Amino acid sequence: MASDTLHEDPDKLGAEVIDRHRAIVSIMEELEAVDWYDQRAKATSNPELRSILEHNRDEEKEHAAMTLEWLRRNDPKMDEHLRTFLFKEGPVTKIEATMMGKDKGGDGDQESNGSLGIGSLRQVIRK
């Protein structure tokens, strides 16, 4: 089995889903290792050990980035979201609000005038 954390029968998932699962679990493990090394580096009073731990932490970041790039290339929706949110200036939440038109008082698709955006039902009924 690809991982003990699969929630469905691997025979029903297919190779693409299982490979994406492998990548996601690997990214999770790399980021967890970053956190562990970061804590250990901060906690030690030995400068040489701190330097080694920081080096190891940064290697884990490289591994996570490489795997994230593989995931981006193999998941079109992930690619779309990463292109939308990464390497942008300003508050991250404002990016989505701007995208959805919420920063202008809208709901993304319709002007905010209290309407559900379905038009007048009276006109339809009269016809």
Sine and cosine of phi, psi and omega as CSV:
sin_phi,cos_phi,sin_psi,cos_psi,sin_omega,cos_omega
0.00,0.00,0.55,-0.83,-0.04,-1.00
-0.90,0.43,-0.57,0.82,-0.04,-1.00
-0.26,-0.97,0.50,-0.87,0.07,-1.00
-0.96,0.28,-0.13,0.99,-0.05,-1.00
-0.99,-0.12,0.12,0.99,0.10,-1.00
-0.90,0.44,0.66,-0.75,-0.03,-1.00
-0.98,-0.20,-0.14,0.99,-0.01,-1.00
-0.77,-0.64,0.24,-0.97,0.02,-1.00
-0.89,0.46,0.86,-0.51,-0.02,-1.00
-0.83,0.56,-0.51,0.86,0.00,-1.00
-0.91,0.41,-0.39,0.92,0.00,-1.00
-1.00,-0.06,-0.20,0.98,-0.10,-0.99
-1.00,0.05,-0.63,0.78,-0.05,-1.00
1.00,0.04,0.34,-0.94,-0.09,-1.00
-0.89,0.45,-0.63,0.78,-0.04,-1.00
-0.90,0.45,-0.71,0.71,0.00,-1.00
-0.92,0.40,-0.66,0.75,-0.01,-1.00
-0.91,0.41,-0.65,0.76,0.04,-1.00
-0.91,0.41,-0.64,0.77,0.07,-1.00
-0.89,0.45,-0.62,0.79,0.06,-1.00
-0.88,0.48,-0.71,0.71,0.04,-1.00
-0.84,0.54,-0.69,0.72,0.00,-1.00
-0.91,0.42,-0.72,0.70,-0.03,-1.00
-0.88,0.47,-0.71,0.70,0.02,-1.00
-0.90,0.44,-0.64,0.77,0.02,-1.00
-0.89,0.45,-0.67,0.74,0.04,-1.00
-0.89,0.46,-0.69,0.73,0.03,-1.00
-0.85,0.52,-0.70,0.71,0.00,-1.00
-0.91,0.41,-0.66,0.76,0.02,-1.00
-0.90,0.44,-0.69,0.72,-0.01,-1.00
-0.93,0.37,-0.57,0.82,0.09,-1.00
-0.90,0.44,-0.66,0.75,0.04,-1.00
-0.90,0.44,-0.63,0.78,0.07,-1.00
-0.84,0.54,-0.73,0.69,-0.01,-1.00
-0.88,0.47,-0.71,0.70,-0.01,-1.00
-0.88,0.47,-0.75,0.66,0.01,-1.00
-0.89,0.46,-0.63,0.77,0.00,-1.00
-0.88,0.48,-0.72,0.70,0.02,-1.00
-0.90,0.44,-0.70,0.72,-0.02,-1.00
-0.91,0.42,-0.65,0.76,0.01,-1.00
-0.90,0.43,-0.66,0.75,0.00,-1.00
-0.93,0.38,-0.58,0.82,-0.10,-0.99
-0.98,0.19,-0.48,0.88,-0.07,-1.00
-0.97,0.25,0.54,-0.84,0.07,-1.00
-0.99,-0.16,-0.02,1.00,-0.03,-1.00
-1.00,-0.02,0.92,-0.40,-0.07,-1.00
-0.88,0.47,-0.59,0.81,0.00,-1.00
-0.93,0.37,-0.69,0.72,0.05,-1.00
-0.90,0.44,-0.65,0.76,0.03,-1.00
-0.85,0.53,-0.70,0.71,-0.01,-1.00
-0.88,0.48,-0.68,0.73,0.02,-1.00
-0.91,0.42,-0.72,0.69,-0.01,-1.00
-0.90,0.44,-0.63,0.78,0.04,-1.00
-0.91,0.40,-0.63,0.78,0.07,-1.00
-0.88,0.48,-0.74,0.67,0.00,-1.00
-0.88,0.47,-0.65,0.76,0.04,-1.00
-0.85,0.52,-0.71,0.71,-0.05,-1.00
-0.94,0.35,-0.49,0.87,0.11,-0.99
-0.90,0.43,-0.63,0.77,0.02,-1.00
-0.90,0.43,-0.59,0.81,0.07,-1.00
-0.88,0.47,-0.66,0.76,0.05,-1.00
-0.88,0.48,-0.70,0.71,0.00,-1.00
-0.88,0.47,-0.68,0.73,0.01,-1.00
-0.89,0.46,-0.67,0.74,-0.02,-1.00
-0.91,0.42,-0.66,0.75,0.01,-1.00
-0.89,0.45,-0.67,0.74,-0.01,-1.00
-0.95,0.32,-0.59,0.80,0.07,-1.00
-0.88,0.48,-0.63,0.78,0.03,-1.00
-0.90,0.43,-0.64,0.77,0.06,-1.00
-0.88,0.48,-0.70,0.71,0.00,-1.00
-0.88,0.47,-0.68,0.73,0.03,-1.00
-0.85,0.53,-0.67,0.74,-0.02,-1.00
-0.94,0.33,-0.33,0.94,-0.09,-1.00
-0.91,-0.42,0.19,0.98,0.03,-1.00
-0.60,-0.80,0.99,-0.15,-0.09,-1.00
-0.83,0.56,-0.61,0.79,0.00,-1.00
-0.94,0.34,-0.63,0.78,0.07,-1.00
-0.89,0.45,-0.67,0.75,0.05,-1.00
-0.84,0.54,-0.72,0.69,-0.01,-1.00
-0.86,0.50,-0.73,0.68,-0.04,-1.00
-0.93,0.37,-0.65,0.76,0.02,-1.00
-0.90,0.43,-0.65,0.76,0.04,-1.00
-0.91,0.40,-0.49,0.87,0.01,-1.00
-0.96,0.27,-0.68,0.73,-0.21,-0.98
-0.97,-0.24,-0.44,0.90,-0.08,-1.00
-0.98,0.18,0.55,-0.84,0.11,-0.99
0.87,0.49,0.56,0.83,0.05,-1.00
-0.95,-0.31,0.41,-0.91,0.04,-1.00
-1.00,-0.09,0.37,-0.93,0.06,-1.00
1.00,0.07,0.03,-1.00,-0.02,-1.00
-0.88,0.47,0.73,-0.69,-0.04,-1.00
-0.89,0.46,-0.65,0.76,-0.03,-1.00
-0.92,0.40,-0.43,0.90,0.03,-1.00
-0.94,0.35,-0.48,0.88,0.03,-1.00
-0.86,0.50,-0.74,0.67,0.01,-1.00
-0.92,0.39,-0.68,0.74,0.00,-1.00
-0.86,0.51,-0.68,0.74,0.03,-1.00
-0.90,0.43,-0.68,0.73,0.00,-1.00
-0.86,0.50,-0.65,0.76,-0.08,-1.00
-1.00,0.00,-0.05,1.00,-0.01,-1.00
0.98,0.21,0.16,0.99,-0.05,-1.00
-0.96,0.30,-0.40,0.92,-0.01,-1.00
-0.96,0.28,-0.16,0.99,0.01,-1.00
-0.94,-0.33,0.19,0.98,0.03,-1.00
1.00,0.03,0.06,1.00,0.00,-1.00
-1.00,-0.08,-0.01,-1.00,0.05,-1.00
-0.95,-0.31,0.23,0.97,0.01,-1.00
0.97,-0.23,-0.63,0.78,-0.05,-1.00
-0.90,-0.44,-0.54,0.84,-0.09,-1.00
-0.84,-0.54,0.44,-0.90,0.14,-0.99
-0.92,0.40,0.51,-0.86,-0.02,-1.00
-1.00,0.08,1.00,0.01,0.02,-1.00
-0.81,-0.58,0.25,0.97,0.00,-1.00
1.00,0.03,-0.20,0.98,-0.01,-1.00
-0.98,0.20,0.49,-0.87,0.12,-0.99
-0.99,0.15,-0.05,1.00,0.04,-1.00
0.99,0.16,0.33,0.94,-0.02,-1.00
-0.95,-0.30,0.06,1.00,0.03,-1.00
0.99,0.14,-0.02,-1.00,-0.02,-1.00
-0.99,0.12,0.84,-0.55,0.04,-1.00
-0.97,0.26,-0.42,0.91,0.02,-1.00
-0.88,0.47,-0.66,0.75,0.00,-1.00
-0.90,0.44,-0.61,0.79,-0.01,-1.00
-0.94,0.35,-0.66,0.75,-0.04,-1.00
-0.93,0.38,-0.62,0.78,-0.02,-1.00
-0.93,0.37,-0.45,0.89,-0.07,-1.00
-0.96,0.29,0.00,0.00,0.00,0.00
